[in-house]
Amino acid sequence: MTAQELPEPSGKVALVTGASRGIGYGVAEALVARGDRVCITGRGEEALKEAAERLGADRVIAVAGKAHDEAHQALAVERTMEAFGRVDFLINNAGTNPVFGPMAELDLNVVRKVYETNVISALGFAQQTWKAWQKDHGGAIVNIASIAGLTASPFVGAYGMSKAAMVNLTLQLAHEFAPLVRVNAIAPAVVKTQFATALYEGREEEVTAGYPLGRLGVPADIGGAAAFLTSGQSDWITGQTLVVDGGIFLNAGVG
């Protein structure tokens, strides 16, 4: 989308973490496409800058940093407020999965890192947006969880545990932040991103065969769900986890 194609501003502002590429970028793209102004975060400054330019430099700012760093969380919210004067929506997408193996052999320090990035950072960003804008003006939060947090997830157990915690974090925040702020989660199945390549690369046809809808997800699928959960069409929805999985859970029944 070029600057000339951007819609009129919606008056709303979003902060999307982990958004230089993949699902986070897809979410930011969907929000910009409806007229929101957006702050995107991520670790790579150059990649973020390029993403912001593609999305529309007059509508998007970028703040580089590590998601679990409290100073970065505060700075991202501060810059958003300085640039746009508000922060209506928070989409917690930043995540990591640095380990693949059985639970009995997991390095506990790696598990701690996974929780720091996937769960504690999401709470930190939620605290910051709440204090800066949402507690007085309302808004919505969307946590990007995973179907790995809803079932056993062989060999990515630490990731699955963290995403289960994110689902519960969604419930806790939805209860405490009501009625002004709605908090929901999205639980994707495999989405075709650089983050998830190990789950399908070299065997995409085999993996796709298990999906009733006949394909893996793409970032735009999650972007559309996030746009819905931050829109007026979802004003009576909070504390829910929306499974966006191409129907893969339909194959989990008996027989």
C-alpha positions as CSV (number, residue, x, y, z in Angstrom):
1,M,0.0,0.0,0.0
2,T,1.4,3.4,-1.0
3,A,0.9,6.6,0.8
4,Q,-1.5,7.7,-1.9
5,E,-3.7,4.7,-1.2
6,L,-3.9,5.1,2.6
7,P,-7.5,5.7,3.8
8,E,-8.5,8.8,5.9
9,P,-7.2,8.5,9.5
10,S,-9.5,6.6,11.8
11,G,-8.4,8.7,14.8
12,K,-7.3,5.5,16.6
13,V,-3.7,4.5,17.4
14,A,-2.2,1.1,17.9
15,L,1.1,-0.3,19.3
16,V,2.1,-3.6,17.7
17,T,5.1,-5.5,19.2
18,G,7.3,-7.7,17.1
19,A,6.1,-6.1,13.9
20,S,9.1,-5.8,11.6
21,R,7.9,-8.9,9.7
22,G,5.6,-11.9,10.0
23,I,2.4,-11.9,12.0
24,G,3.2,-8.6,13.7
25,Y,3.7,-6.9,10.3
26,G,0.5,-8.4,9.0
27,V,-1.4,-7.0,12.0
28,A,0.1,-3.5,11.5
29,E,-0.7,-3.7,7.8
30,A,-4.3,-4.5,8.5
31,L,-4.6,-1.6,11.0
32,V,-3.0,0.9,8.8
33,A,-5.2,-0.2,5.9
34,R,-8.3,0.8,7.9
35,G,-6.8,4.2,8.8
36,D,-5.2,3.6,12.2
37,R,-1.8,5.2,13.1
38,V,0.6,2.6,14.4
39,C,3.8,2.2,16.4
40,I,5.7,-0.9,15.6
41,T,8.5,-2.5,17.7
42,G,11.1,-5.1,17.3
43,R,14.8,-5.8,17.9
44,G,16.2,-4.8,14.5
45,E,16.3,-1.1,14.0
46,E,17.0,-1.3,10.2
47,A,14.3,-3.9,9.6
48,L,11.8,-1.8,11.6
49,K,12.7,1.3,9.6
50,E,12.1,-0.5,6.4
51,A,8.8,-1.9,7.6
52,A,7.6,1.5,8.7
53,E,8.4,2.9,5.3
54,R,6.5,0.2,3.5
55,L,3.5,0.7,5.8
56,G,3.5,4.5,5.3
57,A,6.0,6.7,7.1
58,D,3.3,9.4,7.7
59,R,1.2,6.9,9.7
60,V,3.8,4.6,11.3
61,I,6.6,5.1,13.7
62,A,9.2,2.5,14.8
63,V,10.8,2.0,18.2
64,A,13.6,-0.7,18.3
65,G,14.4,-2.7,21.5
66,K,14.0,-6.0,23.2
67,A,10.4,-6.8,24.2
68,H,11.3,-8.0,27.7
69,D,13.3,-4.7,28.5
70,E,11.1,-2.6,30.8
71,A,12.8,0.6,29.6
72,H,12.0,-0.3,26.0
73,Q,8.4,-0.9,26.9
74,A,8.1,2.5,28.5
75,L,9.9,4.2,25.7
76,A,7.7,2.6,23.0
77,V,4.5,3.8,24.8
78,E,6.1,7.2,25.4
79,R,7.1,7.7,21.8
80,T,3.6,6.6,20.7
81,M,2.0,9.2,22.9
82,E,4.4,11.9,21.7
83,A,3.8,11.1,18.1
84,F,0.1,10.4,18.1
85,G,-1.3,11.6,21.5
86,R,-3.0,8.3,22.4
87,V,-2.6,4.6,22.3
88,D,-6.0,2.9,21.9
89,F,-4.9,-0.6,21.0
90,L,-2.1,-2.9,22.1
91,I,-1.3,-6.0,20.1
92,N,1.2,-8.2,22.0
93,N,2.9,-10.2,19.3
94,A,6.6,-10.3,20.2
95,G,7.7,-13.9,20.9
96,T,10.5,-16.4,20.8
97,N,10.9,-20.1,20.6
98,P,14.7,-20.8,20.8
99,V,14.5,-24.5,21.8
100,F,13.2,-27.7,20.2
101,G,13.2,-30.9,22.2
102,P,11.6,-33.0,24.9
103,M,10.5,-31.4,28.2
104,A,12.8,-33.7,30.3
105,E,15.8,-32.1,28.6
106,L,14.9,-28.5,28.5
107,D,17.4,-26.0,29.8
108,L,15.5,-24.1,32.5
109,N,17.4,-20.9,31.7
110,V,16.0,-21.1,28.2
111,V,12.5,-21.6,29.5
112,R,12.9,-18.5,31.7
113,K,13.9,-16.6,28.5
114,V,10.8,-17.8,26.7
115,Y,8.6,-16.7,29.5
116,E,10.3,-13.3,29.8
117,T,9.8,-12.6,26.1
118,N,6.4,-14.2,25.5
119,V,4.5,-13.6,28.7
120,I,6.1,-11.0,31.0
121,S,6.8,-8.6,28.2
122,A,3.1,-8.7,27.3
123,L,2.1,-7.9,30.8
124,G,4.7,-5.1,30.9
125,F,3.4,-3.5,27.7
126,A,-0.2,-3.8,29.0
127,Q,0.8,-2.0,32.2
128,Q,2.4,0.8,30.2
129,T,-0.5,1.3,27.8
130,W,-3.0,1.1,30.7
131,K,-1.2,3.8,32.7
132,A,-0.6,6.1,29.7
133,W,-4.0,6.1,28.1
134,Q,-6.4,3.2,28.4
135,K,-7.3,3.4,32.1
136,D,-8.9,6.8,31.4
137,H,-10.0,6.5,27.8
138,G,-10.5,2.8,27.1
139,G,-9.3,0.7,24.2
140,A,-8.5,-2.9,23.5
141,I,-5.6,-5.4,23.9
142,V,-5.0,-8.4,21.7
143,N,-2.5,-11.1,22.8
144,I,-1.1,-13.3,20.1
145,A,-1.2,-16.8,21.7
146,S,-1.0,-20.1,19.8
147,I,-2.9,-23.3,19.4
148,A,0.3,-24.7,21.1
149,G,-1.0,-23.2,24.3
150,L,-4.3,-25.1,24.0
151,T,-3.1,-28.6,23.6
152,A,0.0,-30.7,24.0
153,S,2.8,-29.4,21.8
154,P,5.5,-32.1,21.3
155,F,9.1,-30.7,21.2
156,V,7.9,-27.0,21.6
157,G,6.7,-27.5,25.1
158,A,8.3,-24.3,26.6
159,Y,6.6,-22.3,23.8
160,G,3.3,-24.0,24.4
161,M,3.5,-23.4,28.2
162,S,4.2,-19.7,27.6
163,K,1.3,-19.4,25.2
164,A,-1.0,-21.2,27.7
165,A,0.1,-18.6,30.2
166,M,-0.7,-15.9,27.7
167,V,-4.3,-17.2,27.4
168,N,-4.6,-16.9,31.2
169,L,-3.0,-13.5,31.2
170,T,-5.8,-12.5,28.7
171,L,-8.4,-13.7,31.2
172,Q,-6.8,-11.8,34.1
173,L,-6.5,-8.6,32.2
174,A,-10.0,-8.8,30.7
175,H,-11.4,-9.1,34.2
176,E,-9.3,-6.3,35.8
177,F,-9.4,-3.8,32.9
178,A,-13.2,-4.1,32.3
179,P,-15.3,-2.2,31.4
180,L,-13.1,0.3,29.7
181,V,-10.6,-2.0,28.0
182,R,-11.4,-5.3,26.2
183,V,-8.7,-7.9,26.2
184,N,-8.8,-10.9,23.9
185,A,-6.3,-13.4,22.4
186,I,-5.7,-15.0,19.0
187,A,-4.5,-18.6,18.8
188,P,-3.1,-19.3,15.4
189,A,-2.0,-22.6,14.0
190,V,1.0,-22.7,11.6
191,V,1.4,-19.4,9.8
192,K,3.9,-19.0,7.0
193,T,6.5,-16.7,8.5
194,Q,10.2,-16.8,9.0
195,F,9.5,-17.6,12.7
196,A,7.6,-20.8,11.8
197,T,9.7,-22.2,8.9
198,A,11.0,-25.1,10.9
199,L,7.4,-26.4,11.3
200,Y,6.8,-26.7,7.5
201,E,9.9,-26.0,5.4
202,G,10.6,-28.8,3.0
203,R,7.4,-30.6,3.8
204,E,4.7,-28.0,3.4
205,E,2.5,-30.3,1.3
206,E,2.6,-32.9,4.1
207,V,1.8,-30.4,6.8
208,T,-0.9,-28.7,4.8
209,A,-2.7,-32.1,4.3
210,G,-3.8,-32.0,7.9
211,Y,-5.7,-28.7,7.5
212,P,-9.3,-29.0,6.4
213,L,-9.1,-25.6,4.6
214,G,-6.3,-26.9,2.5
215,R,-3.6,-24.3,3.3
216,L,-1.4,-22.9,6.1
217,G,-2.1,-19.5,7.5
218,V,-0.6,-16.2,6.2
219,P,0.0,-13.1,8.3
220,A,-3.0,-11.4,6.8
221,D,-5.3,-14.0,8.3
222,I,-4.1,-13.0,11.8
223,G,-4.2,-9.3,10.8
224,G,-7.8,-9.6,9.9
225,A,-8.7,-11.2,13.2
226,A,-6.8,-8.5,15.2
227,A,-8.6,-5.8,13.2
228,F,-11.9,-7.4,14.1
229,L,-11.0,-7.6,17.8
230,T,-10.0,-4.0,17.9
231,S,-13.1,-2.8,16.1
232,G,-16.5,-1.7,17.1
233,Q,-17.9,-4.9,15.8
234,S,-16.3,-6.8,18.8
235,D,-17.5,-4.3,21.4
236,W,-19.2,-7.1,23.5
237,I,-16.3,-9.5,23.3
238,T,-13.7,-9.8,26.0
239,G,-11.7,-12.5,27.7
240,Q,-11.9,-14.8,24.7
241,T,-9.3,-16.7,22.7
242,L,-10.1,-16.8,19.0
243,V,-8.7,-19.9,17.4
244,V,-7.5,-19.1,13.8
245,D,-6.3,-22.5,12.6
246,G,-7.6,-23.4,9.2
247,G,-9.7,-26.1,10.9
248,I,-6.8,-28.2,12.2
249,F,-8.5,-28.7,15.5
250,L,-11.3,-30.5,13.7
251,N,-8.9,-33.4,13.3
252,A,-8.4,-33.7,17.0
253,G,-11.5,-35.7,17.7
254,V,-11.8,-39.4,18.6
255,G,-11.3,-41.8,15.7
